[in-house]
Amino acid sequence: MSDQKPIGNSENKKKKENGHIDHIDQIRKENNDIENCVNDMKNGQMEQIVEKNGDLPENEKNREDGLFDQSGCFFCGIKTDVSCERCGIETCGKHKDFHTGRFEYKDGPRTGEIEVTCLPYRVTWQEGVGRCMVATRDIAPLELVLQDRPCVLGPNYETEAVCVHCLGRVTGECPCETCNLLFCGDQCQQAYKQCLDAYQSQGGVRPWHSVECEVFSRLNPLLQVTNVTPGSLAFEYGSITVLRLLSLRDSEPDVWNRVHFLMD
């Protein structure tokens, strides 16, 4: 009995090892295919910009030209005759406010004073790098360099249950009357209603919660956010910020175009 060897064990082991290796090779091949596809897309975009494809709209050609030679708007590259009255940098009408920073002194003899300053950067395009920021002058220590506003506000993809108006913690006792997502209390719920009434009657800024509320209110039955324990995940919140971001395409096209500036 001791001289007998298990039949097939070594062969099965080799098959498993070979199958595992084949699986790894397949994954590597797929990853390489994806990487090549992405590189082809990037190369195609670069060729389109360098060759200044004639199919591009005139404003798009001007924008790319301005990014290459830094002769257009400091932010988007559009050719413009407008410049900052303080420092002289070119800026289009849409992005003039982005060039201005407001620095508030927190301590010292100027506590509480707000200083308006020209932010010391511009956006350019460099081959092999893509869109990037470069300094337009020497930057002093502790100087304000960048100040921006968010395109969208909302809960994280993986988050505990939070207030859909202020993003604070919730107890589960104050659901939205339309979609059942949660407010932290009556104060935020009333503030949201006032913002919504003002938006519907006068236009202007749309309250963020109205975006997902319009979608979630169509569910039948309405969702129920039952887990409001701090630190636990509320999976019902995973799509909220995505919906808010996508809504910019129709509600705020200028902001939506800013999102397209993002490289990743």
HELIX and SHEET records of a PDB file:
HELIX    1   1 ASN A    9  GLU A   51  1                                  43    
HELIX    2   2 GLU A   58  ASP A   69  1                                  12    
HELIX    3   3 ASP A   97  HIS A   99  5                                   3    
HELIX    4   4 ASP A  186  GLN A  202  1                                  17    
HELIX    5   5 HIS A  209  PHE A  216  1                                   8    
HELIX    6   6 PHE A  235  TYR A  237  5                                   3    
HELIX    7   7 ILE A  240  SER A  251  1                                  12    
HELIX    8   8 PRO A  253  VAL A  259  1                                   7    
SHEET    1   A 2 THR A 100  GLU A 104  0                                        
SHEET    2   A 2 ILE A 114  CYS A 118 -1                                        
SHEET    1   B 2 TYR A 121  GLN A 126  0                                        
SHEET    2   B 2 GLY A 130  ALA A 135 -1                                        
END                                                                             
